[in-house]
Amino acid sequence: MSLFDYTPIDAVDIDSMLDAAIEACEQRVAGIVSVAGPRSFADTLTPLEEVAAFVAEVDGRGPFLSNVATEENVRQTARAADQRLRQWVTDLEFREDLYRAVKAYSETAEALALEAEKKRFLDFTLRDFLLVGHELPPERRARAQETRQRLVQLEVEFSTNIAEDDSHVILTREDLAGLPDEYIAGLEAGHAEGTYKVTMAYPDVLPFLDNATRRDLRQAVNLIYNNRAAEVNRPILAEALELRAEMAELFDLSSWAEYRFQVKMAKTPKRVEDLYEHLLPRLTSKGKEELRVMTRLLEQETRDRAFRSWDYRFYETTLRKTEFGVDPFEVAKYLPLPQVLEGMFALTGTAFGLEYEEIPEAFAWHGDVKLFRILDRASGAPIAHFYMDLHPRPGKFTHAAAWSLVPGHRSSDGKPAQPVSAIVCNLPKPTPDRPSLLQHDDVVTLFHEFGHVLHMSLSQASFTRFSGASTEWDFVEAPSQIMEHWCWQPEALQTFARHHETGEPIPSAMVEQLVAAKNLNTGLFHLRQISYGKLDLEYHGPGSGKDLERILRETYAIGLIPFPEGTFFPASFGHLLGGYDAGYYGYLWAKVFGDDMFSRFEQEGYTDPIVGMEYRRAILEPNGTKDADELLRDFLGREPSGEAFLRYSGIEP
């Protein structure tokens, strides 16, 4: 397979690639609408599949670089290309002649006889056209198109503002009391001699909030972190919510949430609300007791009982150290990145029948990026490729995510196009005298995102429409949630956790302490997840002209910790305009199913190749070719249950 060479790409290349892709797509569309006489799958839907493949591929070569390119002009051009491509796709969805062509084909004898994935492709294509308003009156359809075009602009601006936010604090060595030398060595130098720059990127801000002994500085950093991009993104969010409410009205629906739930596994917002109502009493009771414990620690140190958001991570870390003997930085000494990757590849290779090969020359967008090939262990045949871009740098995407660069599918001649994906994280950087040392939370994040890579890489879908992570959006996190469990299995950790200097394996006592602390503050953690989910659903609930501040404060209160005054964290809550709108609940929703699936591994063997291959065949390979409920039943052999989630989370024994 020939991989794309990212090394020479500049702004001009991005524009020319986009021009060529759009021209090729326009030719396919022109061919569809010009068909005379009886239509067929080959002249109507096959070209649409080719368009989807073209769009996905150029997106992975151009717009994707807005997240990772080193040069600012390349990132800016890639963002403009992203907006242009998304608007072209939006315009395509609104093409009346294209919709009529597909509808005409759907009424043919050939279409009525379609089965399996071809039938699903036709059904979903028609559904997609209906969801943008092709059966609405013309004036409503025109307004829906205008609204969607504006939303594309706002979504790109919102994410750009988050990515470009350079909020930070400049601190002295004394200000960094409580932080270990290895953390400080990884910080950028400040503008004045002897100072350090603490950015709001995860590798900087989270360890600071975990360990800095000065409460006033934790407060300052916490407030800055929760107020990123607030000035520029708050009005963008407000406008987007109004437009989404208007879009729902055009379809005679009560809310944007109701509109979005039409294609979700949950089907209706009420199912999510019912899940929350089921969990909230038990979580609230557990969370209050957890908060009392940390408040006592605060009072002992400061004589203050007013527990605040900037105290949470610090006292949770304190409890891990004092009650469980877990010092995240001591654990990190046994988790150098190269060994973690080796362990992750070995575990997933055994469980899912895979082999991994690093390709020496990645020809990637940055010198730190590594490229790997995945092979099927039984046949030796190559399956997919993926890039790993794991360390922070200026202008890079600031969180952790996985992208599909080339979705797996079959071309019109029946030949398979192998998937290519990228995992992008912000793990601690290595220094000249030590490797990248991961805290256990970093390992969990890495395994989680690699779950997305496997979901994309093992796809056996024929059509781009169903490839990779193209399942219902509230199920897409389940194959990543399940991966997190391996990070908590002692026998798994001890296969790769070795001291970066001595090579000694991680002590059994340390692993036992780490696992014992797994569900520390699980009540507060899940309450916070529910508060985010309810914020998202209420922002996208019935009505317009919403009081964003009131909703924020009311939903924040679910987490039991007082609201940090002077902040507006939704401005940097990228999920709200990043595809998870009316869908953030999906993390908790999918965790329930991920935990349920892992219960089979717990019963039959954590790396058992039989259950591992059954999971690969039933979940990872079909992707969106079946409904998520059916995928779950295929693997579990029963209806899904929430019992494993309650047990793994420590909510019930």
N, C-alpha and C positions, 0 to 999 in steps of 0.2 A: 504494500500500500504506500502511495506517495503522500507524505505529510507536507503541510503548508510551511513555508519558510517565513517566519515572522521577523527575521533579523533586519531585512532591508526596508521594512514598511515605514513609510512616512505619510504625512497628511495627504499628499497628492495621490498616493497609492490607494488610500482608503476611499477617496472620492471616485477614483476611476474604477475600483472594484465594484463599488455600489452602483455606478452607472451601468456597468456591464451586466450585473446581476438583474437589475430592474429591467433592462432592455430584453434580456433573455426571458424573463417572466412575462413581460408584456407580449412577447411573441407567442408564448404558450396560451395566454388568455385570449389573444386574438384568434388563435386557432380554435379554441373551444367555442367561442360565440359565433364563429363563421360556419360551423358545421351545418350542412344542408341535408335534410332527410332524416331518417331514423338515427338516433344517437346510440353510442356504445360506451362501455366503461373505458375502452382504450382511447376514444377521442374526447371524452368529457372529464372523467375523474383521474385518469393517469396523468394528463397534463397538470391538473391541480396538485397532485402529489409531487410532480417535478418542481412546481412553483414553491411548494412548502420546503422541499429539500434545498433549492437555490437560496431561499430566504434564510434558512437556518445556517447554511454554510457561510454566506457572506456576513451574517451576524457574528459568527465565531471568528471571522478574520478581520472585521472592521470595528463595529460598535463595541464588541467585547473589550477592545483595547482601552476604552474609556476607563476601565477599572484597574488596569495594570501597566499601561505604558509609562515609561520614564519621562518622556518629553511632554511638557504641558501642551504644546501645540497639537501633538498627536492625540492627546486625551480630549482636547476641545473639539478637534475634527471628528473624532470617534463618537463623541456625544451628539454632535450635529448629525452625523450619519445615522445614529440610533434613532433620533427623532424623525429624520427623513424616512428611514425604512419603516418604522412603525406607522407613520402617517400613510405611506404607500399601501401597507397592508390593510390599514383601516379603510382607505378608499376602495381597495379591492373588495373588501367584505360588503361594501355598500353598492357594488356594481349590479344594477338591476338586470342587465343582459346576462351576466354570469349566473345570477340566481335563477333566472328563467331557464337557462340552458341546463343547469343541474336538476331543476324541478321537472323539466321535460324528460330528461333521461330517467328520473325516478319512476316515471309512469310507463316505461317500456317493459316488455315481457322479460328482457334480460335482467333489468334491475329488480323486478319482482322475484326473480329466481335466485338472486345473490344469496350467499351464505357466509357465515363466519366473519373474518376480518373485512372482506370486501363489503358485505352488507353493513357492518358497523361503520365503515368509512363513509358510505353513502348517507347513512342515518345521521351521523355526527356532522357531516358537511351541511346537510339540510338544517339541522338544529342550529349550527353556528350562524347560518344566514338568517334564520328566524329570530335569533337572539339580538341581532343588530337592527331588526325592525322591517324586514322585507314584506311582511303582511300588514304593516301599519299604513294608515293613510299617507299620501305623498308628503304633506306638510310636516307630519310627525317624523317621518323617515328622514327628511332633510334636516330637521332640527337634531335628531339623534346623531346624524353624521357630523354636524357642526360641533355638537357636545363632545363626541368621542375624539375628534381631532384636537380640541382644546385640552382635553384630559391628557392626551399623549404629551403635549407640550409641558403641562404642569408636572406630570410624573417625572419627566426627564430633568426639569429644573429642580425639583425637590431632591432627587437623588444626587444631582450635581452639587447642590449646596451642602449636602452632608459630606460628600467626598472631599470638597474643597475647604471645609471648615478647618482652621488651623488653631483652634483653641488650645492653650497650654498654660503652664505656670513655670516660672523660673525660680529655682530653689537653690539654697546653699547646701553644703554637706551636712550641716547641723540640722537643717530642715528635714533631712531624709532619715532622721533617727528612727530605728526600727527596721529599716530596709537593709538587706545584706549587701556585701560588697559586689557580688556578681550581678545583682540588679542594677546598682549604681554604675557599674562598668559598662552596662549596655545602654545607658542614657546618652543622648546628644549633649554636647557642651552648650552652656548658655552663652549669652552675648558678653557677659562679664567673666573675668577670670575666677575660677573656683565655683562657678554656678552650673546648674544642670537644668535641662529642659524636660519637663514631664508633659508629654502630649496626652491627648484623650484617646489614643489608640490602645487597644486592650492590653498589650504587653507592658505598657507604661502605667495606665490608670488603675487597672484592677489590683496588681500587687501593691500599689501605693495605698489604695483604700483598705486592703487587707492588713497591712503591716505598719503604716506610718503611725507613730505614737502621738504625734501632735494632733489633737482633735480639731483645732482651729484650721489647720491646713487640710485635713480630711474634709472638713466642711466646705472650704473654699473650692477644692478640686471637685467634690461631689456636685456643688451648685453649677460650676462651669460645665461639667460633663452633662448634666441634665438640662442645660440651656443651649446646647450646640445648635447653631443655625436657626435659633428661635426668631430672630428679627426678620429674616428673609423667608423662612418657610411657613411661619404661622399664617400669613395671608394666602399663600399658595394652598395650604391645607384647607383653609376655610372655603376658598373658591372651588376646590375639587369636590368637597363634600356637597356644596350646593348644586354643582353640575350633576353629580351622581344621583342626588335626590330628584332632580328634574328628569334625568334619564329614566328612572323608575316610574315616574308619573306618566311618561310617554307610553309606557307599556301597561298602564293601569295597574301597577303594582304599588304596594304600600311603602316600599323602601328599597334602597340599593342592596341591602342584605338579602331581601326576598329575591331580587333579580339575580344576584350572584349565586344563591343557594340552588338555583335550578340545575346547576351542573356539579353540585357537591355531593359527596357521599352522605352527608347528614340530611340532605334534602330540604330541611326547614330550620330556621333559627330556633324554633321551639325545642328541637331535639338537643341542641347545644345548651339552651337555658335549663332544660331538664337535667342534663348531666351536671351542670354547675350547681343547681339546687340540691342534687343528690350528694355532692361532695362537700359543699360549703359548711354545713354544720360540723362535720367531723374535722375538716381542715381548720376551721376557725377555733374550735376547742383546742386542737393541738397547737396551732399557731400562738394562741394566747399564752399557753404554758411556756413555749419556746421563747417568747418575748419577755416573759417574767424572768426567766433564767438570765438572759443577756442584760436586762435592766438592772438586776442585782449586781452584775459585774461592773456595769457603768457606775452605779452608785458607790460601790466599794472604791473605785478609782477616783471619782470626781465629786462625790456627794450630790450628784445631779441625777434625778430619776426621769428626766425628759429625754427619752430615747429617740434618736433621729435617724434619718436615712443614712447619714455619713458614719453612723456607729455600727450599722448592720454587718458589713463585711469584716470590719475589724474585730468585733466580738465573736463573730462566728469563727474566725481564724483563731482567736484566743481559745475558744472552747475546743477546737480541734487539737490544739497544742496541749492544753491543760487536762482535758477530760479524756482524750484519746491518744495523746502523745504524737499527734500528727503535725509536723512542721512542713508546710508545703515546699519550702526551699530545701529542706533536708531530703524529702522524697524526690525532689527534682534532680538531685545528684545521681540518682539511680535511673533517671529517664532521659538520657541524651537522645536527641532526635534520631540519629542514624540507627540506634538500637530499637527505638520504638517503631520506626518504619519496618525494620527487619522483622520484628515480632508481629506487626499488623499483617504483613504480607504472608508470613508463615501460618498464622492462625486462619486467615481467610482462604489461603491457598489450600490448606488441609480440609477445611469445612466445605468449600465450594468447588473444589477440584480445579484450582487455578495455579499457574506459574507466572512470575513477574520477572521481566528483564529490563534493566536500565539501558537506554540507548545513549551512547556517549555524547553524540552531538545532537542537542535538542533543537537548535535553530529557533529558539524561543524569543520572547519579547524582552527578556532580561537574563543576564548571565547567571543569576542564582537559580533559575528555573530548571527543573529536571524533567526528563521525558521517560516514560515507561511503556513497555508493551505487556499486554495481558495475553496469556496463552491458555488454551484448554489443556489441563494436565493429562487427560486420557489420550487425546489424539495428537497433542503437540501443535495444533493449529492455532495461529494468531486469532485473537478475538477482537481486541480493541487497543487503543492507546490513551494515555492520560498524562497531562502535565501537572507538576507540583510546584506551586509558587507560594512559599511558606513563610517568608519573613517580611516585616513592614519596611516601607520606604516612602518618601514624600510623594503624595498624590495618588498612592495606591488605595484601593478599596480597603476600608478600615476594619471590617469584620471578617467573618469566615463564610464561605459559600462555595458551591460547585456549579460550573457552567457546562452545558453541552455545546461543543464547538462544531461537531459533525454528528448528527443523530444517526443511529444505526437504522438502516432501512434497505429495501431492495429496489434497485433501479428498474427502469421500464423494461430492460432486457432480462430481468430476473436475477442479476448479479448482486450479491450483498455489498452494501457500503458499510464499512466497519466504523463503529463509533469512535469519536475522539472527544475527550472532556478535559476539564481543568479544575483542580482543587486549589482555592486561593485562601490562605490563612494569614494570620499575623502572629506567628510564634516567635519566641525570643531569638534574637540573632546570635550566631556564634561570635566569639571574639578570638583574637590571636592565640590566647592561652587556654581557651575552654570551648567545648562544643555548645550547641544550642541545648540548654537544659529545660525540659518541659515540666511544669507543674502538672499534677494529675488532672486538673481541669482542662489543661491544654491537650492532654492525651485523649480525654473524652471528646473534646471538640474535633480533633483529628479523625478519630474513629467515626464520629457522626458524619462528617463531611465525606469521608471515604465511602460510607454507605450510599450516598448519592452517586458517587463515581461508579460504584458497582452496579447500581440500578440503571445508570446510563450505559455502562459498558457491556452488560450481559443481555441487552435487549435482543429479542428475536422477532420484534414486530416487523411486518412488511412495509408499513406506511409510516412516514415521518410523524403523522398526526398522532400515533400511538406509541412512539418510540421513547426510550429512556424513562424519564420521570413523568411522562405524560399520562399519569393516572388522575383520578379526582384529586383536586388540590388539597383536600383535607386528609388524604391518605398518603400523600407524597413523602411526608416525614417519617412514616412508619418504618421503611427499610433503613432509615438512619437512626431512629430511636432504638431499634433492636441492636444495632452495632455497639451502642454505648455499654451494653451489658457485659461485653467481653472485657471491658476496662476494670470491672469490679470482681472478676473471677481470679482468686489467688493463683490457681494453677496456670492461668493465662499470663498474668503479670510476671510471674516468676520465670517464664520462659525467655523474657527479654530485658527485664529490669536489672541492670548491673551497674555498679558504681563507675562513673566515667573516668576515674583515675586508677582505681585498684582492680576493676573488673569483677569485684565481689558481687554475688547476687544479692538482691534486696533481701534484708532479713525477714524471716517469716513473721516475727513480731510486728514489724513495721507494716507489712501487708495486712495482718489481722487488724491492726489499729485503723488503717486506712479504710478497710471494708466496714469495720464497726461504725465508723463515722459517716458512712455513706448517706444515711437518712437524717443526719443532723439538720435540724430546721426544715425538714421536708414539708411541714405544714405551712410555714411562711413562704417557702419557695413556690408551692403550688397555689397559694392564695395570690401571690404576685402574678403568676401566669394567668389566673382567672381574671384578675383586675385588668390586665392588658387585653385579654380576650373580650371582656365586657366593654371596655373603652372602645375598642374597634367596632363591636356590634352596635353600641349606642350611637357612636358617630355616624354609622351607616344605617341607623334605624329609621323608623317613620318620621316624616316631617322635615321641614327646612328651617333655616334660621336658627340652628342649634346653638346653645350656649356652650361653647367648647370648654371654657374654664370650669363651669359647673359640673359637666360630665366628667372632666378630668379629676376633679377633687372627689366626687362621689365614688368613682370607680377606684381611685387610688386608696380610698379608705378601706376597701376590702382587704388590702394587705396589712392592715392594723398599725402601720407606722405613719406618723404624721407627715402631711404633704410638705415638701421642701419649698418654702415660699420664694417667690421671685423666679420660678423656673417654669418651663413649658416643654417637657421632654417629648411630647408628640412631634415636635418640629424635627427631631432627629430619629423618630421611630420610622425607619425606612419602610417597614412592612406596610404601613398605611397606604402608601402610594407605590409600593413595589411588587404588587401581585398578590399580596396576602390580605387585601382589603376585604372586610367582612369575612376574613378567613384565618385571622391569627389564632383563633380557637383551635385550629388544626394541629398545632404542636401538642397540646394536651390530648386532643381527640386521637391523634395518631399514636401518641405514647401508649394509650390504653391498648391499641391493637398491636403495637410493637412489643409491648410486654407480654401480651397473650401469645404472640408467635414465639417469643423467646422461651416461654414455658415448655415448649417441645424440646428445645435444646437442653434445658435444665433436666428434663426427665430422661432424655435419650443420649446425652453427651454433648458437651459444649463445642467440641470440634468434630463430632461424629459425622463422617462423610456421607452416611446414608440420609440422615435428616438434613444435612447441609445441601445435598444435591436435590432433595425434595423441595427445600426452600428456594433454591436457585430456579428449578423448573416451574414451580407454582407461583412465585412472587416476582423474582428478578427478571426472568425472561419474557413473560407475557406483557408486562408493562400495562399500557392502556387498552390492550385488546379485549379485556374483560372488565366488568365492574369490580370495584374493590371488594364488595361483599362476597362476590363469587371467588375472587382470588383467596380471600381469607378462608372460606369454607374448603376450598381445594387443599390448602396446606394444613389447616387444623383438623379437618375431618369432622367438624361440628360447627355450631353457631359460635361466633365470637363472644367472649366474656370479659368483664372488667375485674375479675377476681385476682388475676396476676398483678395488675396495676396496683390494687390496694395493698397487696402483700409486699411487692417489691418496693413500694414507696413508704412502707412502715406505717401506713394508715390503719391497716388491720393486720392481725397476726397471720 
